[in-house]
Amino acid sequence: MTQVDWSPVWISLATSGTATLFTLVAGLAAAAWRARRTGPAMAVVDGIFLLPLVLPPTVVGFFLLLLFGRNGPLGRILLHFGATIVFSWPATVIAAAVVAFPLMYLTARAALEQVDPQFLQAARTLGASEWRVFREVALPLAWPGVLAGTILSFARALGEFGATLMLAGNTPGRTATIPIAIYFAVEADDIRTAMIWCLIDVVISLALLAGLYYWTNVQSPGRARWARR
Amino acid sequence: MPLQVQIAKSLAEFSLDVSFASESGPLSILGSSGAGKSMLLRCIAGLDRPDHGQIVLNGRTLLDTEKGIQVPARERRVGMLFQHYALFPHRTLGENIAFGIRHLAPEEQARRVAELLGRTHITGLEHRYPREVSGGEQQRAALARALAIEPEALLLDEPLSALDTHLRSQMEAQLQETFAAFPRPALLVTHNIEEAYRLGEQLLVLSGGRVAAFGEKEAILRYPPTVEVARLTGCKNFSRVRPVSENTVEALDWNCTLRVSRAVEATAAHVGIRANHIEFAEFGSAGGVAEENVFPCWLARSSETPFRMTLYLSLQGPPGFGEHFLQAEVSKEKWRLFGEKPLPWHVRLAPDSLFLMPS
């Protein structure tokens, strides 16, 4: 029996956590920007924002590889500063963030659109700037939905495999997340290690679902009241 | 004039085309639903943009589409009371009231919040959340919040419609108190003529997006300029007329000739009388049966409210099929005096109570 290498757990948690943070900010900004606009151009915008959700992760990974590779537009700029993204830890974050972004964007937008516009208008007549209207009125009222989106994004980032493998590869101790460790364990016929990772994934996922349930049902009395009526 | 409004806006159902100049003090805006009342307030508050027009408040131009001026809502200093209060549910009443004065020093904020809580009679509720207080208390907090920014004008959108009868009269007293201490324009939108009359000094009747009447409330109720205004202000009885002489008309739908107190103009096409102005010759203040504008009437049916009776009367003959009925309102006390008497009774349509309107 060999010593189990726990690094995939930490890599997975660090990757998902960092990716979720980026996704939260970007998804919220995109949702806030989009929620106050209408028109045919928005269909195109939605299409672009939601593409990572409908495309197979390998395709997303392939595009990211083109973008961040040595000859890609972003890759060249980064190389200029002496940084290489492909097959490094940041690559796992980028892959996870891009794949999780649509979930954050969709839930945050739905939550923001649910906010009664009268609250926002009342805030405006009281002299609040648009930033204050968003931060002090819209965001707190949409918070349960935004939080649910955050948890979903974290879960999606945690399960990310295809795009991560394309962009970050499998470097044990650096880019090998739990899903990648499972894949390579099975490939190496190490069923016991694969089983341990799978069980750990189940535990983390159940904890996330419990958090989701808690935040959307217990912490938001407004919604609970709706349900009771 | 402290408030000058002249705006036009096309909407899906109708177009709003309103212009008026109002004094300081409460102005009631009366209209049926969909007449454009709320849209008018929203345009003044800066929440909706008219297609073209001009709004000037206390000498400050808030909107002038020709000059390209459009002051955003947050800079208009117009206090708006929303129909469903729109109190922020995640903030306490005190935080709600302080929302618009957060740029002030904390002690000044606290002082003003305390003063407003007192003025709206909700002292002690500042730490409660909106869902923890009654509808009337929410309404008061919303009023305090609008007053906190020391607005240049106060706009109230159906402030009493969401309250039950008891709370409504309390809130009415609150609003009267507030208006008395507010020396600036206050616009109150309602579809209820009694509310409009009790709370406003001036009255603006809006119909289909246009001003149907604007002026002193007594004058509008006494001599409504059109049938529409008469109807919106609660008049139930109308008849087509044909001018007969300088001060008599033939009421075609009521089968009678009426004497009126004002000179009959050639354009007169309808006559109206309010249900509570119909007198009964045998009883009450009216004189004998021989007096002018007294006609025999027969009771077709009646409907009872807690304190009043509404009587549907046919003039000149017993009720037949498809006739025009005159609707009269009498107190229960009076009704007890003559309700049992044999028909016909005699109604008196006092010349002073009749008003003529063009078609």
Interface residues (C-beta under 8 A of the other chain):
Chain A: D116 Q118 F119 Q121 A122 A123 R124 T125 L126 G127 A128 S129 E136 V137 P140 L141 G222 R225
Chain B: A45 G46 L47 P72 A73 R74 E75 R76 R77 V78 G79 M80 F82 H84 A86 L87 F88 P89 H90 F99 G100 R131 R145 A146 A148 I149
